[in-house]
Amino acid sequence: MYRYDQYDHQIVKERLAQFRDQVRRRLANELTEEEFLPLRLQNGLYMQRHAYMYRIAIPYGLLSSTQLRKLAYIARKYDRGYGHFTTRQNIQFNWINLEEVPDILEHLNSVEMHSIQTSGNDVRNTTADEYAGVAADELVDPRPYAELVRQWSTFHPEFAYLPRKFKIAFNAAKEDRAALMMHDIGIEIVKNEQGEIGYRVLVGGGLGRTPILGSFICEFLPWQHLLTYIEAILRVYNQYGRRDNKFKARIKILLKATGVEEFARMVEEEWADLKDGPGTLTEEEFNRISAYFTPPPYETLANEDALLKQQRAESKAFDNWMKRNVKPHKVPGYAAVVMSLKKPGVPPGDATAEQMDFVADMADRYSFGELRVTHEQNLVLADVKQSELFEVWQQAKAHHLATPNIGLLTDVICCPGGDFCSLANAKSIPIAAAITERFEDIDFQHDIGEIELNMSGCINACGHHHIGNIGILGVDKDGSEWYQISIGGAQGNHSSIGKIIGPSFSAQQVPGVVDRLLQVYVRDRLQGERFIDTVRRIGVEPFKEHVYATPIEGGALVGEDEYA
């Protein structure tokens, strides 16, 4: 993984000293809150309902065991013993005292981490496929490309105050696991007919108040022009993006106003002055970055098919875990293991300090000292020997990290919502808990099959509810918390925005609504169809009719409560 060089150490050290003085001045009332606001936001610090929330960058979701142990230490010493992993592959702490933030930054710096540009109107944490470097369907490892953009965009003076926040994601696999379509810029790494590496460039995706899937504006960009082309896009956005209305300030609004063809033309015109300039990548620079992402010392192993078959036959629980939590690896004899942070009764994405220490130990013992954070708010050990999977499962189970629900109904994606966030209209964690409790039976979940349920406490869509197969949005209704339901959203190669099924529901009704949606799916699905496939085939109307056919009282249904 990438290690800081002398310049990284210098700029992070200088930023630490700068922010320590800014915090001192704020505490001494030498800075007003209005003056302090942009300073703290560019250092990842938000004011929420009860305390400051502090967001720490995890570039492209990659962590060392040493870094995770430091996050566990921060959770114990400065928070309430846990952290929350986000859909942006970052971690947040929800109970931070302002005067202690510089000390936290000092600890982060000691393990080559920071919180720079995890908020504010700048280029945010660059994200990528959580299985980058090990995915069986991968063309190349996208992490060096993501690291190049991270270095280029950090402290870029021209893009420190954009019209609005800006997010970039990379994918280099056949399956899009980076949700490219919902990013301001999505970079798909491809090869042309001559076998040369380049990029398909997508612009203008985003959720929030106006959910829009991005549009491709370049079908093949040669690899050396990555940074100059992104710079051209950002220059167009910086010049023409709206600054008079923050709800219409994202690049997706600009793209919609100009049209895709005109926006692409504007970018090409801007790029003409940049494409062969000093921002052009050289092989020397690319190789310098790529050297940090060399494969670990894999052993020559055979696939443990016979052993795993026997172990799975002897333990149904292990078999369930293998089906959902173990992913293919491009090196024979290895597998990627997902540690589920979706145990019933626990807020989705939360991990205790003890669990972080445990996963760090597991990474050292089984996965070359590295781990990943997923977009779905789970953790991954990317390089586990197949012969050790049963042992890993037993230990993960003992630490409540082996719930076999990855990609299933209770693998809920969920923002902190109204329990913490001052922007939220409604709570999301209790709704996730109620749904998980109602559908906890793992055999039922396996029968229902793959389904993505995403929940946000407000229209800002931190839980990505628009692209959930079932999306739940907290809304304010005459001062009360209600929930709007959509279906048909999806991420990946066939991304789509969900459609609202009708009027909103009370908190007590939401599990019953999900129940009725599943009843229609089970009734109407064809052999092998996932929930999203059935929705796309029959449309929203049959689901809507069944949900609103009879009243839903509390958490139970009035009328039927049985699956066909």
N, C-alpha and C positions, 0 to 999 in steps of 0.2 A: 504494500500500500504506500501511498505517497508520504514522504517525510519532508518536513520543513527544511528549506535551505537557509542561508544566512539572511536573505532578504525577507523571507517569511518571518523569521524570528524577530528581525528588526521592526517590521511594520506592526506586528502584533504587540510587541513590547511598547512601541510608541503609542499605539491606540489605547493600550491599557493605562498608561500614564495620563493620557489626555482625558479618558473617561473617568478616571479616579478624581481628577481635578474638577470635572464637570459635576460629578456627584457631590463632591465637597461643597461646591458653590451652590448647588440646589438645596442641600441641607442647611446651608447658612443663609438661605433666602437671597443670595446674590443673583440667582437665576429664577425667573418665574416658571411656573409649570408650563406655560405656553412656550417659553424660550427653551425649556428643557426637553419638551416633547419630541422634536425631530432628532435631538441628540441621543435620547434613550432608545428611540425606535430603531435607529441605525445600529444600535448595539443589542437589539433583540429583547428589549424590556418594555412590557405592556403594563398598564394599570388595569386591574380587573376588579371584580366585586369585593374581594376580601384582602387582597395583597397584590404585589407585583407578580406577573408571570414572566418567566425568563426562558427564552427560546435559544437553544444551542444548536449550531450547525453540525450536521453529519453529512458531509459531501457525498453524493451518490449512495448514501446509506451504508457506507463502509466504516466499521469500527475495529480497533484492535482491542484485545482483552485488557490491556493497560488502560485504555481510554474508558472502557465500560466500568472498570473498577473505580476510576476517578468519578464517573457519574454517580456511582453508588455512594461514594464518600460524600459528594455534594448533597445527594438526597438525604443522607443521615444528618449531616452537620447543618445544612442551611434550609432544608425543606422539612417535610413531615414523613420522610422515610420512603418515598416513592417518586417516580417520574412518569411522564406520559409521552409515549412515542406517537408521532403524528403521521398524517398522510403525506407529508412532505419529507419523510425519512429523517426528521429531526427529533429532538427530545425537548419537552417543556417541563419546567418546575413551576408549581402554582402558588407557593407560599413563601415568597422571597422578600426579605427586608432590603430596602434600597441601600442602606449604608454598608451592606455586606457584598453587594454586587462586585465591586472591584476586587475583593478577595477571591470571589468565585472565579473571576476572569484570570486571576493569578494562577489558581489551581488548573484551570483549563489550559492555559498557556504552557504549563509544565508537561502536558501530554499532547501538545500540538493540536489544540482545539480552540475554538473561539465562538463568538456569537455575532460576528460582524455581518451586516446585511441580511439578517434573518427577519427583518422587518423594514419598514420604510419604503419609500418610492424609488426603489433601486432594483438591481438584478439580484434575486433571492438565491437561496441554496440550489445548486444545479443537481438534478436528480437523474436516476438511471434505473435500469432493470436490476432488481435485487439479486438476480442470479448471474450478473455480469461476470464473465471470466470462467464460469463453470457450466453454463447452460448448454444442453445438448443440441439446441437448434440455433446456436449463435454463429454469426458470420465472423465477427471479430469481437474483441473485448472493447466495449464502449467507454470504459473508465478513463483511459488516457485522454480521450477527446473531451470528456466531461471535466477532467482536471484542467485541461488547457483553458476551457471557458471559465472555470472557477477562478483561476489565477488572473486571467485577462480582465474579468469583470469586477474583481474585488478592488475597491478604491478607484475605479475608473472615473476620472474627474468629470468627464462629459456626461456620465450617466448616473450621477449620485442623486439627482433630483428629477427623476422622470415624472411624467404626468401621473403615473400610478405604479404600483408594484409590478414586477416583471419576473416571469418564471420560464425556465428553460429545462427541457428534458431530452435524454438520449435513449435510443434503443437500437440494437444491432442484431436482434433475433427475429426468427420468422414470426413468432408471436409477440405482439406488443404488450409488454408487461410494465411499461413506463407511463401509460395513459397519455401518449403523445398528443392525442386530439384535443385535450383540454388544457394545453399549455399555450402561453403567449408565443413561444417558439418550440416546435418539436423537431428534433433532428433524427431522421432514420438513416442509419449507415447502410449503404448498399454497394453493390458492384455493377459496373456497366458491362456491355457485351465484350469489351476488351479485357475484362477482369480487373479493372482499376477501381480502387476504393473512392467513394464519394458520398454525397448526402442528398436525400430528398428532404427539402426544407418546408416545414409547415408553419403557418403563422395565424394568429388570431383566435386561438381556442381559449376558453375560459368558462367558468361557471358563474356563481353569484347571481346577482339580480337579473342579468341577461345571459342565460346559458347558450353558448355557441360552440360548435365543433370547429376546429381549425381547418384551414384550406392550404393545400400545397401550392406554393408559388414558384418552386424550382424542383424539377424532376431529377437533375443530376448536377451537383456542385462538386468540382474537383476538391480533393481532400485539403490541399494547401490553402484554400480560400475560406476556410471555416470562420475564422475570426473577422476577416474583412467583410464578409457577407452579413454576419450577425451585426457588425457595427453599422452597416448601411441600413439594416432594418431598424435598429435602435435610433439612428439619426432621423429617419423619416418619422418615426413615432414621436421622438422628442420635439421635433419641429411642428408637427401637425396634430398630435394628440390633444384632446381637450383638457384644459386646466380650470375651466369655470364650473365644472360639475363633476365631483369625484365619482358619481355613479355612472358617468358616461366617459370616463377617462382612460379605460383600458384599451389596449391596441385592437381588441376585437371590434370595438365600436368604430374606430377609425377605418378598419378594413371593411366593415359593413357599409360605412358611408361612402367610401371611394369605390368599392367593388374590388374583387380579387385581381382582375387584369390591370386596373389602373394602379393599385397598390404595388403589384409586382413591377410595373413599369417605373414607378417612383423609386423603388429599391434599386433596380438596375441602373437608373440614372445616377443615383448616389454612389453606387458601388463602382461605377466607372472610374472615379477618382481615387478609389481605395484598393482595387483588386490586385495590383502589383506593387503596392507600397510596402512600408516596413512591417505592416501587420500580417503579411503573407507568411504562412508557416513554412519552415525549412525542415528537411529530413533530420538535421542535427537536433533541432528543438523538439520535434516529435519523438525522436529516439531517446532524448534525455528524459522526457516524461514517461514514456513507455517502459523504461528500465525499472521504474518503481512498481510495475504491475506484472512482473514475470511470474509464471506459475510456481507454486510451492513444490517442494521435493516429493512429488507423488511416487509411491511404490508401484512396481509392476504387479498388478493383481488381476485375478480372474473375477468375473461376476459371481457372487455367492448365491446363485439361484436355488440350488438344492438346500443349502442351510436355511435360507429365508423361507422357503416353502415349508420346511419342517417346523420352523418356529411359528409361522403364521397359522399352521394347522393346529398347533398345540395351544395357541392363545388367540381367542377372538378379539380381545382388546388390542393386542399387538397388531393383528391383521387390520383392524379398523384404522389404527394409527398409520400403518404403512400405506393404506389406500389414500389417506388425506394429507399426511404431514411429511411424507418422504417424496422428493422430487428427483428426476433423472439427472445424471451428471455426465459430462462429456468424456470423463476418464473412466475406463473400465474398473470395476471394483469399488467405486466411490458413489456417494449419494449426497444430496443436499437435504437437510432436516429443518423443518419449520417448527420453532418453539411457539406454541400458541399462547398469546396474551388475551385469550377470550374465554377463560374459565368462568362458568356461571357464578354470578354474585360479585364479579370484579369488573370495574369500569373498563371497557375495551381499550386496549393500548397501554394500560397501566402496568408497571413492573415495580416491585418493591426493591429496596436496596439489596436485600438478601438474594432475591432472584437475579439481580444484575451481577452480583458477585459469583453466584452459581454458574450463570451462563458464561461469564468470563473464564471460570475454571474449566468449564466444558470446552470452550473454544481452545484453550491451551492444550487440553488433553486429546481432543478429537479432531480439531479443525485448524491446525497451524496458527493458532492464536488470533484468528480473525472471525468476525461475524457480520451480519447484514441486518439492516432495518428495512422492512417491506412497506409498500404503499398501503397495505391492508393492516398496518399497525401490529405486526408480529416480528419475531426475530428469527434469523436463519444461521445455522451452522452449515457452511457451504461445502465442506470437504470431509465428510465422515466416511470412513471405511464401511462397506456393507457388512462386514463381519462383526462390526461393533454396534450396529443399529439396535439390536435388542437391548444391549447394555445402556445405550444412550436413552432409549425409551424408558427403561426402568428408573433411571436417575431423573429424567425430566418429569416423569409421573410423580415422583416423590416430592417434587418442588412445584407441582400444580402447573406445569408447562407442557403437558402432553395431551390436552383435550383434542380428540381426533376430529376436528371440525373445520379444517382449513378449506375454504371455498364453499362451506355449507351455511345453512341459515343462521346459526349462532356465531359465525365468524363476522360479527357485526362491525362495520366501520362507523365510528362515532366520534364527534367532537366533544369537548368538555361541556358545552352547552351552558344553560342558565345557572348551573351549580357554581360556575366560576366566571364565565365570560360576561363582561358588562354589555356586550353587543347583542347577546342572545335574547330572543323573544320567549324561549321556553327551555325547559330542562330536556336533556337528551339521555343522560346516563340512566335515570330511573326507567325510561321507556325501553332502552336496550336491555336492562335487567329484567323487566317484565316479559319481554319477548323471549329472552333466553330461558327464563324459568318455565314459560309455557311450552316451549318446544325443545326442552333439554334432552329428551330421549334420543340417544345417538342412533338407534336403529331407525327411528322415524326420520331423522335428518338424512341418513344415508339413502333411505327410500326416496325422499323428496329430491335428493341429488343437488347438483351445483346450483347455487342461487346466491346472489350478492344483495345484501340488505345494507343500505347506507343511510345515515341519519345526521341531520344538522340542526342545531338549535336556532339558526337564523338564516336569512337569505344569503349571507356571505359564503355559505356552502363549504365550510371547512371539512365537513363529513362527506362531501362529494355526493349528496343525495340525488342530484340530477342524473348521475350515471350509475345508480344502483338499479338492479333488476326490480327491486322494491325500494323506493326512496321515501323517506319520512322527513318532513320539514316542520320545525316548530314555528308557529305564527301567533301573533297577538290578536285576540278577539275580545274586544271590549274589556281589556285589562286582564283577561284570563289566558291560560296557556292551552292552545289547540294545535292539532297536527294535520298537515296536508299530506295526502298519500299520492305518489305517482308510481307507475309501473312502466317497464319497457326500456329503462335506461341500461347502458352497458359501456364498459371500457374495453380496450384492446383493439384487435383488428377490425371488429365490426361495432365500433362505438356508436352510441345513440343517446339522445336526451329523452328521459322519461316523460310520460304524459300524465297530467293530474287526472285522477279518476272522478273527482267531484268535490262537494263541500267537505270541510275539515271535521276532525273528530276530537273528542276529549281524550285526555291521557289514558283514562280507564278503558276506553273503547279500542285503542290501537292494537293490542294483541288480538282482539276478536276480529278486527279488520284483516290483519295478516292471515288469521285462520281461514277466513272466507276466501281470500285470494288463493290460498293453497288448495282449498276445496275445488275451486274451478280448474286449477292446474291438474290436479289428480283426476278429475272427472274427464277432462278434455285432451289430455296429453296423448301423443302417439308414442309408440315404442322407441325408447332412447332419446326422447325429447327433453331438453332442459326447460326450466321455467321460462327463460327468455325466448326460447324457440317457440313455445306455445303462445306466448303473448304476441310475437311477431306474426304468427300464422293466423290466429283467430281475432286479433285486435283487442282493444281495451274494453269494448262494450260488454262482452259477456262477464267480465270481472266486475265491472261497474254495476251491472244489473243485480248480480248476486250479493254484492256487498251492501247495497242500499235496499234490497228486497224487503227486509224486515228490520226492526230496530235492533241496535246493538246496545245492550245495557251493561255498564261496568266493563269487566274484562271477559264476560261470558256472552255467548250468542243467545239470542231469543229465537227459538225455532230449532234448527238443526245444528248439530255439533259433531257430525260424523263424516268421515271421509269415505268416498265411494270405493 
